[in-house]
Amino acid sequence: MNQAVNAKTQAIVVEDIFPHAPEIIWKALTNGDLIGRWLMAPKGFEPVTGNRFTFQTTAAGQWDGTIHCEVLEVVPNERLSYAWRGGHDSNVGYGAKLETVVTFSLTRADTGTRLRLVHSGFVLPANETAYRKMGEGWKTVVEKLDQIVAEQASSQRPH
């Protein structure tokens, strides 16, 4: 039986409205040093379609903790999407094989910019642990992103 046909996939969705222009949020989403402040420090990141980069997190079992990413889509000030792959076939729970996509979308709103983060492709039950932990984690990440964006916005204002 083909498991992929019967597998249920889930997505994590986090939305927030930032009181800033899309350009300021975009900078925080696409600048490696800033990404390191709200998510993890990327190695080799460039906001260019096809660019491959990595994040490093805690290893588990046969998995070395490397998250392999590839930029899938770049629409300046509107959309950034990248593949997010990690884990190992032999791991169960934390560190299980994961092949997902992270997408950040920015749209203008009355009070600023709506950020919609979608992390899709979690195969349940195999990715249940990652889905649960990252569901909470992305909320915290968006809060940190909000702080970094606010710092960037205030540093760009004339004094």
C-alpha positions, 0 to 999 in steps of 0.5 A: 500500500502506498503510504503517501496516498493515505498520508494526511498532511498538515500545515502550521499557519501563523498570522499577525499584523505588523504596524510597519511597511512590507519593505521593513519586514522583508528586510528582516525576512531576507537578511541573514544577520537579521534571520539569525536574530529571530529564527536561527543563523542561516549558513549560505542564505541569499534571497535568490530562487534556487539558492541552497542554505542550511540551519543547524539545530540539535542533532538526534539519532542518525540526524546531525541536526542540519536543516537543508533549505532551498529558496523556491520563490522570491517576490520582493516585499510580498512572498518568500518560500523555501523548502525545509528538509531535515531528520532521518528515516531511522528517527521516530519523534524528534528528528524524524524525516521531514520534507516541508515548505515554509512560506512568508506572505506579506500583504498591506493592511489598514494598520500596516502589513499582514504577515502570514507564515505557512509551514506545510507538508507535515505528514502525520503521524510520522511528523507529529512531534515536529508539527506540535513543537514547531507549531508552538515554536513558530508563534514565538519566532513571529513574536521575535520577528516583530521585535526585530522589525520594530527595532529596524523601523525605529532605526530608520526614522529620522531622529 
